[in-house]
Amino acid sequence: MSSTTALVTGANKGIGFEIAAGLGARGWSVGVGARDEARREAAVEKLRAAGVDAFGVPLDVTDDASVTAAAALLEQRGGLDVLVNNAGITGGMPQDPTTIDLDTVRTVLETNVFGVIRTTNAMLPLLRRSASPRIVNMSSSVGSLARQQADQAGPVGVAYAPSKTYLNAVTYQYVRELEGTNILINLGCPGFVATDLNGHRGHRTPEQGAAIAIRLATLPDEGPTGGYFDDAGAIPW
């Protein structure tokens, strides 16, 4: 095994796949976390063909048993150094607050927020044993209240945008609780990337979107924690 092991959730395609590829290119062992077995194994095969030490991790972040089993698999493989919480959904558009189906909001929160908490808590015992543990939560600039107030956060979306604001706040609570440990936790925004999430309307490539996660996952021990970043630097909360 490689000396550093990472788990990337939602890694079978898009930004998640490119994060896995980028970390694997650095010689890391990378767990491809995904629900769909066929897509997961296809991604692993593609990464291995490129020389990446990749392995599949059956993982549905909305399911307690699935997340527990994923942590057990990583334990068996020797542990975990870096967790990238990338899995996310939009819930579909439009999302006007006056007409939204509350089940849509619940579904988005279950993946984008509760899934991150569930996965992070399951992986923390492994991360605590790492020499240089990192957690990267993939957020979005639409979660910035400052940008929302400046009308710089895209269309109205009462499920997706607030789920990222919630994720930002949750991340900072982890930072507060884990203060004094060597675990660095940061938020990364990939920008408007052309993926299935937005019908491929984005103007950035998945590889470009993955860059911020790779940078935060490979921070030196003296690197920042509790930050909210995109490629240009810090994002206003």
ABEGO torsion letter per residue (X at the ends): XBABBBBBBGAABEAAAAAAAAAAAAGBBBBBBBABAAAAAAAAAAAAAAGBBBBBBBBBAABAAAAAAAAAAAAAAGEBABBBBABBBAGEOBBBAAABBAAAAAAAAAAAAAAAAAAAAAAAAAAAABABBBBBBBBBAAABAAAAAAGAAEBBBAAAAAAAAAAAAAAAAAAAAABGBABBBBBBBAEBBBBAAAGGABABBAAAAAAAAAAAAABBAABBBGBBBBAAEBBBX
